[in-house]
């Protein structure tokens, strides 16, 4: 009896695996044009650079005062 149960469980699991192989993939579609997405990337990098430069400038000014 246990062998039959294990076989049925394995069979159902195998059938489920084949169904998941043929499922449609889910992923997000990019929004906007390539140029607009690249501009957004450059803006974010620029904002990060500005914040780092400001932080380091303040750190250097504190160090110079001490």
ZISUL-V390250 format. One record per residue. PSI is psi in whole degrees, -180 to 180 (NA if undefined). Layout:
PSI  PSI
This chain:
-41  -37  -41  -41  -46  -39  -45  -41  -44  -39  -46  -40  -41  -41  -38  -36  -40  -33  -38  -24  -39  8  151  137  147  123  159  136  137  141  133  179  168  -42  -43  -38  -38  -39  -41  -40  -45  -40  -42  -40  -41  -42  -40  -43  -42  -44  -38  -43  -40  -46  -45  -34  -44  -39  -43  -41  -39  -40  -39  -34  -30  NA
